[in-house]
Amino acid sequence: MTSSSYFKFSAAWPKGSDDVAAISLRVGDRVISRIADTEKQTVRDYFRASSTGLALWLADNWWRLRWETIRDFRFPSVDWRLRHELNSASGGALWPPVMIFSVGDRIAFAPSVGKNVVNGPQSYFEFKVGMVAADEYEAELDRLFEAVLGHCAKTVDGKALETSLGQIANERRDPELAAWRRLEACLGFDPDAAPDEVIDALINMEDVAGEDGVEEAAHAQPGASSAQSLSLALEATHDSEVEVDLSLADSLEREWNLPGYASPWQMAEAAATELRAIIGVPRGLLRHEVFEDVFKARWDDLKSATATARKLPYGARIGDRKKSRVALQTQKPYDRRFELARQFGDAVWQTEADFGIISRSKTDRQKFQRAFAHSLLCPFDDLQLVLDVNDATPEAMQAAARRFGVHQSVIRNQLVYKGYLPFENTNEETEAA
């Protein structure tokens, strides 16, 4: 499937209509707008709604839809839902129960909170989480906006839409203003709603953390306390005695032969496999001596070091490839191994970055780190040799966790993401997407 047809958000107007249109939304093979009409006993791939109402909602929330991720799938705030759930758009239509949000360089389309598929004479089909490349998302929205303006320009809402889109276009063309808007959105604020002192403080830390690092920190701890959290994380790295060498990450050739729409999980698994081949341990437990070779640091020092970021929202590292100082959060040996593996994974993902964080956020960068640590410490091919993946009991998973030196959740996650256990919630489904 070509990129031009992978993501479609389109409108078709019946004869005589200057606004209401048949609107379809598709991500790959997922037809999010597929709806059943039980009274007519028909199924169609579009819903009828105000095209200007849809376009105005997409325009009003353009920056937050493009750059803000989700923090908690179980309890997203009312403000977040108003900005990201399509059924919060005005017009009284039966909007698809989908939420749209950023995970970095991709945009996620996920079932609304609770997977509430509307029941009644008309109801939507369930769908799985879908991901779209961010540049493709932007291009398709631009085409939709152009089509709506072309058909509805003379209406009152059409004129309001034209004004709104003109403002967004100016913001997107201005690098400095676009960076400001992007950071506001990462923090969870509407345009011009973020405290200036917070934005200024974060921008001032870009000299140390880099623009990508600051945005990642904003995703990890959005809101007015974001700058303070980043400042404390930087202090924690300076206070830490943990020094590691991540230069081995540059040895990966990255010839992974993956599909064009590979997920962070697929990329991470391939990267971990390549690293194991480089260090000469293709299978089995990564012993502490191997950890020492990978990070060029004594395991006893890594294990006993103070976790200077243990009370902070996220851990961090700063320095060049040869010498990075790490602020750790974890204290148990198996958790620390996992956290350090994530730091190495971050060096693989962000090849030129001297600053990186380890957080619970839902960005692709964090997802890659977590998946890399899973696959490095507990390769699935090895796991299948010691665990009946088709009948994995809690006792067997615990035994496998001890064998690989990981938490039991690592075993369970591997089984979930490989399809041997079901997703329990949207968070798990999105993590694997």
Buried (B, 14 or more C-beta within 10 A) or exposed (E): EEEEEBBBBBBEBEEEBBBBBBBBBBBBEBBBBBBBEEEEEEEBBBBBBBBBBBBBBBBBBBBBBBBBBBBEBEEBEEEBBEBBBBBBBBBEBBBBBBBBBBBBEBBBBBBBBEEEBBEEEBBBBEBBBBBBBBEBBBBBBBEBBEBBBEBBEEBEBBBBBBEBBEEBEEBBEEEEEBBBBBBBBBBBBBBEEBBEEBBEBBBEBBEBBBEBBBBBBBBBBBBEEBBEBBBBBBBBBEEBEBBBBBBBBEEBEEEBEEEEBBBBBBBBBBBBBBBBEBBEBEEBBBEBEBBBBBBBBEBEBBBEBBBBBEEBBBBBBBBEBEEBBBBBBBBEBBBBBBBBBBBBBBBBBBEEBBBBBBBEBBBBBBBBBBBBBBBBBBBBEBBBEBBEBEEBEEEBBEBBBEBBBBBBEBBBBBBBBBEBBEBEEBBBBBBBB
